[in-house]
């Protein structure tokens, strides 16, 4: 099992701090291919949650149909994902991720959220020295 935790703090904006905790189990592991499956939780402080899910008078106009909404810090979402690596050569590899995510905490009550569920798909081609 691969346990991971990371913390991200925005330095140049108001978007606040997030922390991810995950536990991924390798299901395929050889020289060319590694595939991992597992859950992840994301926590966020109140500045982050308010920036992405909150509504306040300073960011709405008179015609807005949204009521004020204060998003609190805490658990932001839970994810279940699959991550994979495919090595083309000793240096080049493809890194792909796919997952389903569910918003939690005060994000779910935000008037700007249309659905609590979402998908994540990402892929990169990377070089390692």
C-alpha positions in Angstrom: 0.0 0.0 0.0 1.3 3.5 -0.9 0.2 6.1 1.7 0.5 9.7 0.7 -0.2 13.1 2.2 0.4 16.5 0.7 -0.4 20.1 1.6 -0.8 22.9 -0.8 -0.8 26.6 0.1 -1.6 29.3 -2.4 1.1 32.0 -2.1 -0.1 34.7 -4.5 -3.9 34.5 -4.2 -6.8 34.2 -1.7 -7.5 30.5 -2.5 -6.1 29.2 0.8 -4.8 25.8 1.8 -5.7 22.2 0.9 -4.5 18.8 2.2 -4.8 15.5 0.5 -4.6 12.1 2.2 -4.6 8.9 0.1 -3.9 5.2 0.2 -3.3 3.4 -3.1 -2.9 -0.4 -3.5 -0.7 -1.6 -6.4 -2.7 -4.0 -8.6 -0.2 -4.4 -11.4 3.6 -3.9 -11.0 6.3 -4.8 -13.5 9.1 -3.0 -15.3 6.8 -1.4 -17.9 3.5 -0.9 -16.2 2.4 0.1 -12.7 -1.3 0.5 -11.8 -2.7 1.6 -8.4 -6.3 1.8 -7.1 -7.4 3.6 -4.0 -9.3 6.4 -2.1 -8.3 10.0 -1.4 -9.7 12.6 0.9 -9.2 16.4 0.5 -9.5 18.9 3.3 -9.6 22.6 2.7 -9.5 25.7 4.9 -12.3 28.3 5.0 -10.5 30.7 2.6 -10.3 28.0 -0.1 -13.9 26.8 0.5 -15.2 30.4 0.4 -13.3 31.2 -2.7 -14.6 28.2 -4.6 -18.0 27.5 -3.1 -19.1 30.7 -1.2 -21.3 33.6 -2.2 -21.0 37.0 -0.6 -22.2 40.5 -1.4 -18.8 41.6 -2.7 -18.8 39.0 -5.5 -22.5 39.2 -6.6 -24.4 42.0 -8.4 -27.9 43.2 -7.9 -29.2 40.9 -10.5 -27.7 37.7 -9.0 -30.2 35.0 -8.1 -27.8 33.5 -5.6 -28.3 34.1 -1.9 -25.3 34.7 0.4 -23.6 31.5 1.3 -20.7 30.9 3.8 -18.6 27.9 3.0 -16.7 26.5 6.0 -13.4 24.8 6.1 -13.1 21.0 6.6 -13.6 18.0 4.4 -14.0 19.1 0.8 -14.3 15.8 -1.1 -13.6 12.1 -1.3 -12.3 10.4 -4.4 -11.8 6.8 -5.7 -9.2 6.6 -8.4 -7.0 4.5 -10.6 -3.5 5.7 -11.4 -1.1 4.1 -13.9 2.3 4.5 -15.3 3.5 3.1 -18.6 7.3 3.3 -19.3 8.2 3.7 -23.0 11.9 3.8 -22.3 14.2 4.1 -19.2 13.4 7.9 -19.3 10.1 8.4 -20.9 6.7 7.4 -19.4 3.0 8.1 -19.6 1.3 8.9 -16.3 -2.5 8.6 -16.4 -5.3 9.0 -13.7 -9.0 8.6 -13.7 -11.3 8.9 -10.8 -14.8 9.7 -9.4 -15.2 12.4 -6.8 -17.9 13.4 -4.4 -18.1 16.8 -2.8 -18.6 16.8 0.9 -19.0 19.3 3.8 -20.2 22.8 3.1 -19.3 22.4 -0.6 -22.5 20.3 -1.0 -24.7 23.1 0.2 -23.3 25.8 -2.1 -25.9 27.3 -4.4 -23.3 27.3 -7.3 -22.8 23.6 -7.1 -25.0 21.8 -9.7 -24.0 18.2 -8.8 -22.0 16.7 -5.9 -20.4 14.1 -8.2 -17.7 14.6 -10.8 -15.0 12.8 -12.8 -11.3 13.4 -13.0 -9.2 12.4 -16.0 -5.6 13.4 -16.5 -2.6 12.2 -18.5 0.9 13.4 -19.0 4.0 12.3 -20.8 7.0 12.7 -18.6 10.8 12.5 -18.7 12.9 11.4 -15.8 16.7 11.8 -15.4 
